[in-house]
Amino acid sequence: MKKEQEDILYMAPLLGVTNCVYRSTYSRYFTGYDRAIAPFIASCDTKKVNQKLFRDILPDRNNFKYLLIPQILSKNANDFIVMVKAMHDLGYGYINWNLGCPFPMVRKKIRGSGLLAHPDLIRSFLDKVMPNIPSKLSVKVRLGCDDNAELLALMPIFDAYPLEEIIIHPRTGSQMYAGNVDLAVFKNCLDITKHKVVYNGDINSLETFKSLKKKFNTVSGWMIGRGGIVDPFLPEKIKGKELKSNEKKVKHIYAFHNEMFSEYSKELIGLGHILDKMKEIWSYWHKAFFQGEVIYKKICRTKIVDKYSREVSLFFEAGPKLIV
């Protein structure tokens, strides 16, 4: 009997969250992911790229076990080429082009998902870029900027280029993260392309993953975003390698928290910045626990690091129950 191929799982790029510290610390405590796309780096109008731009993807800062794929936000082909070559010099042979960022200021500048309404610009960009970069290229897209039919019209354009894969989040840019994903339009896009397709959007549980996999059995990979921050065990659940005991899981998350707090204490200057970063992560984490909003409110009110540490210690020592 032919062995079923293991699912390829991607850590999604969440700006401000899945950075170098998070990725490296995560991989010391959890398994399941095969690849990660780093939060985007915006291209700049310069012939010499400032190495400070690459701080998040410098190889000596990324100590984790899965493939890291840098992502570039750009609408200028020449700047993009310069940046890809600089990333290639760092050892990255696979780059992702961001055509999915939904933030309004990005869309207004006709970047990210804002470019999806301009097929001629995308074609011109790829015409210039594809023959002149040394790395493989994938694209991360949404269904459109405002119209969910825009990606369908773009799929034949993408098929004209040797892209590594297309990562599709089935919402429009203007939706941001509101409303439901449009699985019908996703299927239409999946059915008409020759490229490998990775699904991204609202994989928040093992049950949701199984349902999506049953619907779309030709998908080549699965990208997990917010659901994987809330439940760091989710990739392991999908791979069938998860810890079973609530007590062991909670201890594992607590140890993960403590190491990440320690790493941010070394990385960030100023206690306020450290607290801000941990509060941002807790905006996801608290959803994993019964009555997690109680600890989250306490953390949000905290302005002193020692008080933050006490509140977190009391929370975990009380043996909270997970709902994920």
Secondary structure as UniProt FT lines:
FT   STRAND          9..11
FT   TURN            15..17
FT   HELIX           20..29
FT   STRAND          35..37
FT   STRAND          41..42
FT   HELIX           51..57
FT   HELIX           59..61
FT   STRAND          67..69
FT   STRAND          71..73
FT   HELIX           77..89
FT   TURN            90..91
FT   STRAND          94..99
FT   HELIX           104..108
FT   TURN            109..110
FT   HELIX           112..117
FT   HELIX           119..129
FT   HELIX           130..132
FT   STRAND          136..144
FT   TURN            148..149
FT   HELIX           150..158
FT   TURN            159..160
FT   STRAND          166..172
FT   TURN            173..177
FT   HELIX           183..192
FT   STRAND          197..200
FT   HELIX           206..215
FT   TURN            217..218
FT   STRAND          221..224
FT   HELIX           226..230
FT   TURN            232..233
FT   HELIX           234..239
FT   HELIX           246..267
FT   HELIX           271..285
FT   HELIX           286..288
FT   TURN            290..291
FT   HELIX           292..301
FT   HELIX           305..317
//
